[in-house]
Amino acid sequence: MSKVNTIVWGLLVAFGAFIVYESLGHSYYGSDFGPGPGFFSFWLGILLMALSLVQIILIWRRPAEPLPAGFIPDREGVKRILSILLALAASLALMNTLGFSLTILGFCIFLLRRLGHQPWWLTLVLSVVAGFGTFYLFGLLQVTLPKGFLGFI
């Protein structure tokens, strides 16, 4: 388990370094009212690297632990992971054609039926709320989402 943790925290150190590198392309100082766009991302990257290095040091200081049972997914777990990835890819491909509401409605119905164990009526209620409710919420926030071929949802 310590190797897995070291790899994951090492990737987060690298991601923090990438954030710092990218933040250097933006101005650190802003106007009289506050810092520039590079300020937050720079310090966020530094914090991510520092905390990840602390975790790596803590991992190295304690004895190695074996992987817990079920850490590596079995055949059914791999099928569930692949179904989620395929549903995400299909949603991405259909978003402009069907629109946000219908795509999220179909996405939620598929995932709730594939991964969940609730009755159909609950699946439909949750999916309608997720698809149309979030579209309405983003509309209140004046965020434009794809409306699809119908043009109104």
GROMACS elastic network, one bead per residue, 0.5 to 0.9 nm:
[ bonds ]
;  ai    aj funct       b0    kb
    1     4     6  0.51826   500
    1     5     6  0.62093   500
    1     6     6  0.85437   500
    1    64     6  0.66683   500
    1    65     6  0.53821   500
    1    66     6  0.54330   500
    1    68     6  0.79367   500
    2     5     6  0.50412   500
    2     6     6  0.59431   500
    2     7     6  0.85059   500
    2    59     6  0.62930   500
    2    60     6  0.76222   500
    2    62     6  0.89203   500
    2    63     6  0.83066   500
    2    64     6  0.55347   500
    2    65     6  0.64484   500
    2    66     6  0.81246   500
    2    67     6  0.86598   500
    3     6     6  0.50425   500
    3     7     6  0.61240   500
    3     8     6  0.86191   500
    3    59     6  0.89678   500
    3    64     6  0.83941   500
    4     7     6  0.51927   500
    4     8     6  0.62426   500
    4     9     6  0.86573   500
    4    67     6  0.88204   500
    5     8     6  0.51348   500
    5     9     6  0.60610   500
    5    10     6  0.82778   500
    5    55     6  0.87254   500
    5    56     6  0.77694   500
    5    59     6  0.75137   500
    6     9     6  0.52484   500
    6    10     6  0.58241   500
    6    11     6  0.84997   500
    6    55     6  0.82883   500
    6    56     6  0.58185   500
    6    59     6  0.71647   500
    6    60     6  0.83832   500
    7    11     6  0.61502   500
    7    12     6  0.86844   500
    8    11     6  0.51247   500
    8    12     6  0.64052   500
    8    13     6  0.88031   500
    9    13     6  0.62701   500
    9    14     6  0.86974   500
    9    49     6  0.89038   500
    9    52     6  0.53636   500
    9    53     6  0.73703   500
    9    55     6  0.70396   500
    9    56     6  0.64480   500
   10    14     6  0.63324   500
   10    15     6  0.86065   500
   10    49     6  0.88772   500
   10    52     6  0.71531   500
   10    53     6  0.77776   500
   10    56     6  0.75798   500
   11    14     6  0.50158   500
   11    15     6  0.61066   500
   11    16     6  0.85581   500
   11    52     6  0.89421   500
   12    16     6  0.60247   500
   12    17     6  0.84988   500
   12    48     6  0.70427   500
   12    49     6  0.68978   500
   12    52     6  0.64225   500
   13    16     6  0.50536   500
   13    17     6  0.62348   500
   13    18     6  0.86516   500
   13    45     6  0.85540   500
   13    48     6  0.67027   500
   13    50     6  0.77968   500
   13    51     6  0.85660   500
   13    52     6  0.58446   500
   13    53     6  0.69843   500
   14    17     6  0.50155   500
   14    18     6  0.62114   500
   14    19     6  0.86932   500
   14    49     6  0.75941   500
   15    19     6  0.62426   500
   15    20     6  0.86930   500
   15    45     6  0.77259   500
   15    48     6  0.81844   500
   15    49     6  0.79894   500
   16    19     6  0.50300   500
   16    20     6  0.62616   500
   16    21     6  0.85841   500
   16    42     6  0.89069   500
   16    44     6  0.76285   500
   16    46     6  0.64519   500
   16    47     6  0.78322   500
   16    48     6  0.53738   500
   16    49     6  0.51456   500
   16    50     6  0.88056   500
   16    52     6  0.88728   500
   17    20     6  0.50790   500
   17    21     6  0.60910   500
   17    22     6  0.85926   500
   17    45     6  0.62428   500
   17    46     6  0.74631   500
   17    48     6  0.85621   500
   17    49     6  0.68580   500
   18    21     6  0.50053   500
   18    22     6  0.61211   500
   18    23     6  0.84935   500
   18    45     6  0.76443   500
   19    22     6  0.51715   500
   19    23     6  0.60366   500
   19    24     6  0.87550   500
   19    41     6  0.64630   500
   19    42     6  0.67590   500
   19    44     6  0.77774   500
   19    45     6  0.51669   500
   19    46     6  0.84342   500
   20    23     6  0.50524   500
   20    24     6  0.64532   500
   20    38     6  0.87471   500
   20    41     6  0.67031   500
   20    43     6  0.75962   500
   20    44     6  0.79079   500
   20    45     6  0.50858   500
   20    46     6  0.67749   500
   21    24     6  0.54552   500
   21    25     6  0.74592   500
   21    42     6  0.80098   500
   21    45     6  0.87018   500
   22    25     6  0.56453   500
   22    26     6  0.76609   500
   22    38     6  0.84151   500
   22    41     6  0.82613   500
   22    42     6  0.82364   500
   23    26     6  0.54751   500
   23    27     6  0.80149   500
   23    28     6  0.81475   500
   23    37     6  0.78903   500
   23    39     6  0.74877   500
   23    40     6  0.83804   500
   23    41     6  0.56561   500
   23    42     6  0.53319   500
   23    45     6  0.85620   500
   24    27     6  0.71919   500
   24    28     6  0.76259   500
   24    38     6  0.64337   500
   24    39     6  0.89590   500
   24    41     6  0.89816   500
   24    42     6  0.72959   500
   25    28     6  0.89698   500
   25    38     6  0.73789   500
   26    36     6  0.75783   500
   26    37     6  0.59975   500
   26    39     6  0.83168   500
   27    30     6  0.68515   500
   27    35     6  0.85891   500
   27    36     6  0.54416   500
   27    37     6  0.60253   500
   27    38     6  0.52186   500
   27    39     6  0.75340   500
   28    35     6  0.64745   500
   28    37     6  0.64012   500
   28    40     6  0.85469   500
   28    42     6  0.82625   500
   29    34     6  0.76692   500
   29    37     6  0.78045   500
   29    38     6  0.76780   500
   29    39     6  0.70882   500
   30    33     6  0.74300   500
   30    34     6  0.57709   500
   30    37     6  0.71770   500
   30    38     6  0.88300   500
   30    39     6  0.86343   500
   31    34     6  0.58282   500
   31    35     6  0.67693   500
   31    36     6  0.71103   500
   32    35     6  0.81711   500
   35    38     6  0.79412   500
   35    39     6  0.59916   500
   35    40     6  0.80571   500
   36    39     6  0.56267   500
   36    40     6  0.80321   500
   37    40     6  0.67161   500
   37    41     6  0.74940   500
   38    41     6  0.55607   500
   38    42     6  0.58842   500
   38    43     6  0.86568   500
   39    42     6  0.53195   500
   39    43     6  0.64132   500
   39    44     6  0.85538   500
   40    43     6  0.54511   500
   40    44     6  0.59682   500
   40    45     6  0.85758   500
   41    45     6  0.60618   500
   41    46     6  0.85767   500
   42    45     6  0.52910   500
   42    46     6  0.63214   500
   42    47     6  0.87005   500
   43    47     6  0.59983   500
   43    48     6  0.84336   500
   44    47     6  0.51171   500
   44    48     6  0.60976   500
   44    49     6  0.86267   500
   45    48     6  0.50561   500
   45    49     6  0.61652   500
   45    50     6  0.85698   500
   46    49     6  0.52063   500
   46    50     6  0.61166   500
   46    51     6  0.86201   500
   47    50     6  0.51113   500
   47    51     6  0.60522   500
   47    52     6  0.83562   500
   48    51     6  0.54053   500
   48    52     6  0.60072   500
   48    53     6  0.85376   500
   49    52     6  0.51616   500
   49    53     6  0.60970   500
   49    54     6  0.86365   500
   50    53     6  0.51664   500
   50    54     6  0.62716   500
   50    55     6  0.87523   500
   51    54     6  0.50227   500
   51    55     6  0.63084   500
   51    56     6  0.87422   500
   52    55     6  0.50473   500
   52    56     6  0.62781   500
   52    57     6  0.87260   500
   53    57     6  0.62321   500
   53    58     6  0.85997   500
   54    57     6  0.51671   500
   54    58     6  0.62243   500
   54    59     6  0.86594   500
   55    58     6  0.50042   500
   55    59     6  0.61202   500
   55    60     6  0.86708   500
   56    59     6  0.50553   500
   56    60     6  0.62794   500
   56    61     6  0.87243   500
   57    60     6  0.51776   500
   57    61     6  0.63001   500
   58    61     6  0.51720   500
   58    62     6  0.66517   500
   59    62     6  0.56766   500
   59    63     6  0.79420   500
   59    64     6  0.80970   500
   60    63     6  0.74839   500
   60    64     6  0.81900   500
   62    65     6  0.88215   500
   65    68     6  0.84515   500
   66    69     6  0.89736   500
   67    70     6  0.84306   500
   67    71     6  0.64821   500
   67    72     6  0.86669   500
   68    71     6  0.56049   500
   68    72     6  0.87909   500
   69    72     6  0.79182   500
   70    73     6  0.60909   500
   70    74     6  0.76005   500
   72    77     6  0.87206   500
   73    76     6  0.75611   500
   73    78     6  0.60166   500
   74    77     6  0.51615   500
   74    78     6  0.62788   500
   74    79     6  0.87364   500
   75    78     6  0.52206   500
   75    79     6  0.63421   500
   75    80     6  0.88027   500
   76    79     6  0.50321   500
   76    80     6  0.62813   500
   76    81     6  0.87171   500
   77    80     6  0.50736   500
   77    81     6  0.62255   500
   77    82     6  0.86148   500
   78    81     6  0.50591   500
   78    82     6  0.61050   500
   78    83     6  0.85148   500
   79    82     6  0.51324   500
   79    83     6  0.60680   500
   79    84     6  0.86814   500
   80    83     6  0.50717   500
   80    84     6  0.63260   500
   80    85     6  0.87559   500
   80   114     6  0.79696   500
   80   115     6  0.72053   500
   81    84     6  0.52524   500
   81    85     6  0.63608   500
   81    86     6  0.86859   500
   82    85     6  0.50479   500
   82    86     6  0.60082   500
   82    87     6  0.84150   500
   83    86     6  0.51094   500
   83    87     6  0.59832   500
   83    88     6  0.85343   500
   83   111     6  0.81023   500
   83   114     6  0.81468   500
   84    87     6  0.50849   500
   84    88     6  0.61841   500
   84    89     6  0.86469   500
   84   111     6  0.71472   500
   85    88     6  0.51080   500
   85    89     6  0.61959   500
   85    90     6  0.86055   500
   86    89     6  0.50080   500
   86    90     6  0.60411   500
   86    91     6  0.84586   500
   87    90     6  0.50768   500
   87    91     6  0.60440   500
   87    92     6  0.85599   500
   87   107     6  0.64261   500
   87   110     6  0.77299   500
   87   111     6  0.76933   500
   88    91     6  0.50491   500
   88    92     6  0.61768   500
   88    93     6  0.86336   500
   88   107     6  0.76885   500
   89    92     6  0.51069   500
   89    93     6  0.62146   500
   89    94     6  0.86740   500
   90    93     6  0.50333   500
   90    94     6  0.60806   500
   90    95     6  0.84244   500
   90   103     6  0.88670   500
   90   107     6  0.84699   500
   91    94     6  0.51639   500
   91    95     6  0.57737   500
   91   100     6  0.89778   500
   91   103     6  0.59136   500
   91   104     6  0.73437   500
   91   106     6  0.83187   500
   91   107     6  0.66065   500
   92    95     6  0.54025   500
   92    96     6  0.81655   500
   92   103     6  0.85786   500
   93    96     6  0.74507   500
   93    97     6  0.80991   500
   94    97     6  0.52655   500
   94    98     6  0.57843   500
   94    99     6  0.74648   500
   94   100     6  0.88350   500
   94   103     6  0.65979   500
   94   148     6  0.88689   500
   95    98     6  0.56043   500
   95    99     6  0.50517   500
   95   100     6  0.57281   500
   95   101     6  0.87978   500
   95   102     6  0.83249   500
   95   103     6  0.58491   500
   95   104     6  0.84765   500
   95   146     6  0.67999   500
   95   147     6  0.85231   500
   95   148     6  0.72534   500
   96    99     6  0.52962   500
   96   100     6  0.75539   500
   96   103     6  0.89576   500
   96   146     6  0.56952   500
   96   147     6  0.72449   500
   96   148     6  0.53804   500
   96   149     6  0.80948   500
   97   103     6  0.88314   500
   97   146     6  0.82925   500
   97   147     6  0.81387   500
   97   149     6  0.58473   500
   97   150     6  0.89967   500
   98   101     6  0.78789   500
   98   102     6  0.58614   500
   98   103     6  0.59893   500
   98   146     6  0.81837   500
   98   147     6  0.71586   500
   98   149     6  0.60285   500
   98   150     6  0.76442   500
   98   153     6  0.89282   500
   99   102     6  0.58415   500
   99   103     6  0.60637   500
   99   104     6  0.85689   500
   99   145     6  0.76646   500
   99   149     6  0.70829   500
   99   150     6  0.79709   500
   99   151     6  0.80588   500
   99   153     6  0.67799   500
  100   103     6  0.52578   500
  100   104     6  0.60216   500
  100   105     6  0.83844   500
  100   131     6  0.71303   500
  100   132     6  0.84245   500
  100   135     6  0.70612   500
  100   145     6  0.62880   500
  100   146     6  0.54107   500
  100   147     6  0.61403   500
  100   148     6  0.72950   500
  100   153     6  0.74514   500
  101   104     6  0.53715   500
  101   105     6  0.60054   500
  101   106     6  0.86779   500
  101   128     6  0.83273   500
  101   130     6  0.81453   500
  101   132     6  0.52411   500
  101   133     6  0.84458   500
  101   134     6  0.79657   500
  101   135     6  0.61889   500
  101   145     6  0.89346   500
  101   146     6  0.84708   500
  101   147     6  0.76184   500
  101   148     6  0.88498   500
  101   153     6  0.60117   500
  102   106     6  0.61754   500
  102   107     6  0.84705   500
  102   128     6  0.88916   500
  102   131     6  0.65271   500
  102   132     6  0.80173   500
  102   147     6  0.89000   500
  102   148     6  0.84911   500
  102   153     6  0.75464   500
  103   106     6  0.52459   500
  103   107     6  0.60249   500
  103   108     6  0.85706   500
  103   131     6  0.74726   500
  104   108     6  0.59367   500
  104   109     6  0.83866   500
  104   127     6  0.74371   500
  104   128     6  0.85804   500
  104   130     6  0.69256   500
  104   132     6  0.83470   500
  105   108     6  0.53607   500
  105   109     6  0.61892   500
  105   110     6  0.86363   500
  105   124     6  0.84120   500
  105   126     6  0.88158   500
  105   127     6  0.50454   500
  105   128     6  0.59140   500
  105   129     6  0.84021   500
  105   130     6  0.68293   500
  105   132     6  0.77525   500
  106   109     6  0.51127   500
  106   110     6  0.60697   500
  106   111     6  0.85672   500
  106   127     6  0.76028   500
  106   131     6  0.84285   500
  107   110     6  0.52836   500
  107   111     6  0.61849   500
  107   112     6  0.84580   500
  107   127     6  0.81430   500
  107   131     6  0.88794   500
  108   111     6  0.51877   500
  108   112     6  0.57577   500
  108   113     6  0.82517   500
  108   123     6  0.78549   500
  108   124     6  0.86216   500
  108   126     6  0.78006   500
  108   127     6  0.52140   500
  108   128     6  0.86128   500
  108   130     6  0.75269   500
  108   131     6  0.80128   500
  109   112     6  0.53151   500
  109   113     6  0.60205   500
  109   114     6  0.83449   500
  109   123     6  0.61735   500
  109   124     6  0.67356   500
  109   126     6  0.84040   500
  109   127     6  0.58681   500
  109   128     6  0.89501   500
  110   113     6  0.53785   500
  110   114     6  0.59013   500
  110   115     6  0.83355   500
  111   115     6  0.56076   500
  111   116     6  0.72448   500
  112   115     6  0.54255   500
  112   117     6  0.75828   500
  112   118     6  0.77512   500
  112   123     6  0.62347   500
  112   126     6  0.89057   500
  112   127     6  0.83975   500
  113   116     6  0.54180   500
  113   117     6  0.69167   500
  113   118     6  0.76601   500
  113   119     6  0.86114   500
  113   120     6  0.79457   500
  113   123     6  0.71650   500
  114   117     6  0.82695   500
  116   119     6  0.89870   500
  116   123     6  0.87892   500
  118   121     6  0.83537   500
  118   122     6  0.64777   500
  118   123     6  0.67170   500
  119   122     6  0.55641   500
  119   123     6  0.64191   500
  119   124     6  0.89076   500
  120   124     6  0.61827   500
  120   125     6  0.86200   500
  121   124     6  0.52065   500
  121   125     6  0.62012   500
  121   126     6  0.86483   500
  122   125     6  0.50812   500
  122   126     6  0.60452   500
  122   127     6  0.83585   500
  123   126     6  0.53364   500
  123   127     6  0.60020   500
  123   128     6  0.85656   500
  124   127     6  0.50738   500
  124   128     6  0.60285   500
  124   129     6  0.84879   500
  125   128     6  0.52856   500
  125   129     6  0.61779   500
  125   130     6  0.85344   500
  126   129     6  0.51507   500
  126   130     6  0.59978   500
  126   131     6  0.85440   500
  127   131     6  0.59663   500
  127   132     6  0.83372   500
  128   131     6  0.51934   500
  128   132     6  0.57363   500
  128   133     6  0.72109   500
  129   132     6  0.55828   500
  129   134     6  0.72901   500
  130   133     6  0.54566   500
  130   134     6  0.57331   500
  130   135     6  0.82341   500
  131   134     6  0.58567   500
  131   135     6  0.64091   500
  131   136     6  0.89061   500
  132   135     6  0.50109   500
  132   136     6  0.61379   500
  132   137     6  0.85712   500
  132   153     6  0.77322   500
  133   136     6  0.51091   500
  133   137     6  0.61034   500
  133   138     6  0.86087   500
  134   138     6  0.60012   500
  134   139     6  0.83092   500
  135   138     6  0.52680   500
  135   139     6  0.61082   500
  135   140     6  0.87816   500
  135   145     6  0.73647   500
  135   153     6  0.78942   500
  136   140     6  0.63567   500
  136   141     6  0.87672   500
  137   140     6  0.51571   500
  137   141     6  0.64863   500
  137   142     6  0.87299   500
  137   143     6  0.88587   500
  138   142     6  0.61489   500
  138   143     6  0.52166   500
  138   144     6  0.73724   500
  138   145     6  0.77805   500
  139   143     6  0.56807   500
  139   144     6  0.68754   500
  139   145     6  0.81257   500
  140   143     6  0.76535   500
  141   144     6  0.89272   500
  144   147     6  0.87581   500
  146   151     6  0.86056   500
  146   153     6  0.83938   500
  147   150     6  0.68945   500
  147   151     6  0.50541   500
  147   152     6  0.60896   500
  147   153     6  0.52676   500
  148   151     6  0.56209   500
  148   152     6  0.80289   500
  148   153     6  0.73487   500
  149   152     6  0.86085   500
  150   153     6  0.67460   500
